[in-house]
Amino acid sequence: MSQVKRIRKITATALRNYVWCPRQVQLNLIGDPELRDPLDLFLKRRFERGNAYEKHVVEQLGKTVSSPPDALCSGRQTSLIMGDSR
């Protein structure tokens, strides 16, 4: 496995997985992806449905969601999206 540093975000899924099994989070971040079990058909379909739903929600919002470069920018963007005039 190459020693490429990647910036990772803390997600709700990562927190849930950490509560359930901290080792799983560690392996997801630095483990060899070749050693992972393949997803079964049921999970693949769940992911596809979840991704389709997320796309639908974003389209319904009519707003583009982007990844801001820093936390301050992120806070400002969140305020703008939520209609906060601060």
C-alpha positions as CSV (number, residue, x, y, z in Angstrom):
1,M,0.0,0.0,0.0
2,S,1.4,3.4,-0.9
3,Q,2.0,5.8,1.9
4,V,-0.1,8.6,0.5
5,K,-1.5,11.1,3.0
6,R,-5.1,11.8,2.5
7,I,-7.2,14.4,4.3
8,R,-10.2,12.6,5.8
9,K,-13.4,14.2,7.2
10,I,-15.1,13.0,10.3
11,T,-18.5,11.8,9.3
12,A,-21.5,10.6,11.2
13,T,-20.8,7.1,9.8
14,A,-17.2,7.2,11.2
15,L,-18.5,8.3,14.6
16,R,-21.1,5.5,14.6
17,N,-18.6,3.0,13.5
18,Y,-16.1,4.2,16.2
19,V,-18.7,3.7,19.0
20,W,-19.4,0.2,17.6
21,C,-15.8,-0.8,16.8
22,P,-12.8,1.6,16.9
23,R,-10.7,-0.9,15.0
24,Q,-13.1,-0.7,12.0
25,V,-12.5,3.0,11.8
26,Q,-8.7,2.5,12.0
27,L,-8.8,-0.2,9.3
28,N,-11.0,2.0,7.1
29,L,-8.5,4.9,7.3
30,I,-5.2,3.1,7.0
31,G,-6.0,-0.6,6.2
32,D,-5.2,-2.2,2.9
33,P,-8.4,-1.9,0.7
34,E,-7.5,-5.1,-1.1
35,L,-8.1,-7.1,2.2
36,R,-11.6,-5.9,2.6
37,D,-14.6,-8.2,2.0
38,P,-16.5,-7.3,-1.1
39,L,-19.9,-5.7,-0.6
40,D,-22.8,-8.0,-1.1
41,L,-25.7,-7.2,-3.5
42,F,-28.0,-6.0,-0.6
43,L,-25.4,-3.4,0.6
44,K,-24.7,-2.3,-3.0
45,R,-28.4,-1.6,-3.5
46,R,-28.7,0.2,-0.2
47,F,-25.8,2.5,-1.1
48,E,-27.3,3.1,-4.6
49,R,-30.7,4.0,-3.1
50,G,-29.1,6.2,-0.5
51,N,-27.0,8.0,-3.1
52,A,-30.0,8.5,-5.3
53,Y,-32.0,9.9,-2.4
54,E,-29.2,12.3,-1.4
55,K,-29.0,13.5,-5.0
56,H,-32.8,14.0,-5.0
57,V,-32.7,16.0,-1.8
58,V,-29.9,18.3,-3.1
59,E,-31.9,18.8,-6.3
60,Q,-35.0,19.7,-4.3
61,L,-33.0,22.3,-2.3
62,G,-31.9,23.8,-5.6
63,K,-28.5,24.8,-4.1
64,T,-25.1,23.6,-4.8
65,V,-23.2,22.1,-1.9
66,S,-19.5,22.4,-2.1
67,S,-16.5,21.6,0.1
68,P,-15.1,24.9,1.6
69,P,-11.4,25.1,2.2
70,D,-11.6,25.9,5.9
71,A,-13.9,25.9,8.9
72,L,-14.5,29.6,8.9
73,C,-15.6,29.5,5.3
74,S,-17.7,26.4,6.1
75,G,-19.5,28.3,8.8
76,R,-20.2,31.2,6.5
77,Q,-21.5,28.9,3.8
78,T,-23.8,27.1,6.2
79,S,-25.2,30.4,7.4
80,L,-25.9,31.5,3.8
81,I,-27.5,28.2,2.9
82,M,-29.7,28.4,6.0
83,G,-30.7,32.0,5.3
84,D,-29.0,33.4,8.3
85,S,-28.0,37.1,7.7
86,R,-25.2,37.2,10.3
